[in-house]
C-alpha cells in the first residue's frame, strides 16, 4: 500500500521512484526520447485552487473529474483531526473558475481514510475508494468503497476485510450495468505477502462484493493499482509487478521479481488472460517497467505509461530508467512511443509519467517531481507544455488530467500552491492548461 505521510514519502510511490532526487539502483523501437533541454511549447496555464491544508483538505493524489461545470476529487490528508492529527482526507468540489466546497471529511474510522483515487459520478452520486479505514483489520483498516450524495452524505457500500475479498483499493471505480468494478492492491490469493491483489465488483444498490479474479503472483501478474477500462465486453487493466516466473536476473526487473508488470484482460465471469508482459533489464534498457496508470483506448489501440524502464540517459547502471509511453494492439503487441530520458543519470526530474488523456488525437499526460505536462502523438512527436516550478504553480502531479467541455485540461498536484503542509512545501493544487 502506498503511503503519502509527507512530501518526501510521496516521492517513493509504487517503486522508490527514480523521479525523486537521488537514484535507486518482442518490443518495437521507440519513436522518440525526451530530454529536459527541450523547450516547452507556448501555454495557457493557471491554478484554479490551492489547498490550504485545513478543513479543505491537502495533498490530492487522484485526479479530478468534470461534471455539470464543476470538478470533483479527493485529498489524501487534512480535513479534520483524525489519522494521528494529519487528517484523513476529503471529497471536494471546485468550480471551473475557482471556489472550493468540501463535501465530506473522512474521520478515519468505519467511514474510511486516505483516498488516493479519482471519483466516479453516476446519477449525481459520487463513488470512490479509500485505501484504508473501514474497520480494524490491516492495522488501520483495509479500505472501503463509498458513495457521496450531492448534499455530502456518505454511505459505505463495502469495507474490505483483508482476506480473500481483497485489501487496499488504490484505484477508482468503473460502472457497468449497475456494478462497480475495481482493483485492490493486496488481499485475495495469499501467494504474495499481504495477498496478490484482486479484481472485484460491488453492487451499486446493495453493496454486495464479489471477487471477479484473484491474482496468483506469477505469470498472471500481481499488485494492480490502476483502474479498469471496459472494451468490447472485457475489462482491461495493468499490474505493476509479475508476468514472469523465472528467477533469472533477466526477468527480475531489478527490484521486482518476478516480472516488470502486465496488461491483462478479465471477463465478467472471471476468466483472466495476460495480453502483454513488460520486460526491462540492463541488456534491454528500452523496455518498460511498472505500469501503475490506467489504460486509454482509441482507434482500436490501447495506450498507457510505465513509471520505470526506458533509457536512463548516459547509462542504465544507476537505475531502471525514467519511464515510457507505450501503445498496444488488441493482440498485445507493444510499441514504445516515447522514452523519458535524463542526461544526468542520477535522477529523473522529467520522468515517471502518470495516466494519459486523449484529446484531438494527442496523448496528454504529466510527470513527477517537480513535474511536467506533456503531449505526444501516437507516432511519437513529443512536446513539453509546462514545467512545474515547485512553487505557487504546484509540484508533484501524481495523476493524469481530464478534458472538460470548455476545451481545457484539468489536473492536480500533490504539493505546491502556497505555504503550509510538509516543510512548507505547499498542500497541492488544481490546475488548468489549454492544450
PyMOL commands that set and color helices and strands:
alter all, ss='L'
color gray80, all
select helices_A, chain A and resi 7-10+422-424
alter helices_A, ss='H'
color red, helices_A
select strands_A, chain A and resi 33-34+45-50+65-67+70-75+90-95+100-105+120-122+125-130+144-148+154-159+174-176+179-184+198-203+209-214+229-231+234-239+262-266+272-277+288-289+296-298+301-306+308-309+324-329+334-340+353-359+362-368+371-377+382-387+402-403+408-413+429-434
alter strands_A, ss='S'
color yellow, strands_A
deselect
rebuild
show_as cartoon
